Amino acid sequence: MWFRGYSQRKVTVYAVISVTFTLLIKMLIQCFYFKPRPFMKRRVGILIPSKMNSAFLSTHMLLTTAVSTSIFLHERVIGAVMWGVSLLTGFSRIWVGHHYPSDIIRSLFIGSLTSIIVEKVFGPLKIMNRKT
């Protein structure tokens, strides 16, 4: 999207800002709260090995929803496809035994909300002025 023109480049910048703030929120929450992953608490068969960190928020889901929401706010068709991929990502994180459904829902909410807030705050600032 970066190479498709000014408006697409602007969407990419908003997506990167959203991802950055979303990851900062995740790091802040992890400093104060720890929730064991499903395979740590119960005997759950996992398909893929994972770190033993907190399951409270899914990094994969945070990133995909932040990007897909940022794109959806500007490009509805591509954004809708990306939202579908985000939902598949969330389902796969539950399927492999790394997260609870509540972790995925929380991550979806925080990633989307961050993108909406970034759009409302940075949109009027015109962070990328078009050079004519």
Residue pairs with C-beta under 8 A, 6 or more apart in sequence:
1 8
1 9
1 11
1 12
1 71
2 8
2 9
2 12
6 128
6 130
7 74
8 75
9 128
10 74
10 128
11 70
11 71
11 74
11 75
13 127
13 128
14 70
14 73
14 74
14 115
14 118
14 119
14 122
15 66
15 67
15 70
15 71
15 115
17 118
17 122
18 66
18 67
18 69
18 70
18 111
18 114
18 115
18 118
19 63
19 66
19 67
21 114
21 117
21 118
22 62
22 63
22 66
22 110
22 111
22 114
22 115
23 59
23 62
23 63
25 110
25 114
26 57
26 59
26 62
26 110
29 56
29 57
30 53
30 54
30 56
30 57
33 54
33 56
34 54
34 56
35 54
35 55
35 56
35 103
36 54
36 55
37 50
37 52
37 53
37 54
37 55
37 97
37 98
37 99
38 44
38 55
38 97
38 98
38 99
38 100
39 45
39 46
39 50
39 97
39 98
40 52
40 55
44 97
45 97
46 96
46 97
46 98
47 95
47 96
47 97
48 96
48 98
50 96
50 98
55 98
55 99
55 100
55 103
56 103
56 106
57 103
57 106
57 107
57 110
58 90
58 93
58 98
58 99
58 103
58 104
58 107
59 107
60 89
60 90
60 93
61 86
61 89
61 90
61 93
61 99
61 103
61 104
61 107
61 108
61 111
62 107
62 110
62 111
63 111
64 82
64 85
64 86
64 89
64 90
64 111
65 83
65 86
65 107
65 108
65 111
65 112
65 115
66 111
66 112
66 114
66 115
67 82
67 115
68 79
68 82
68 83
68 85
68 86
69 79
69 83
69 111
69 112
69 115
69 116
70 115
70 118
70 119
71 78
71 79
71 82
72 78
72 79
72 80
72 82
72 83
73 79
73 115
73 116
73 119
86 108
90 104
90 107
90 108
91 104
93 99
93 103
93 104
94 100
94 101
94 104
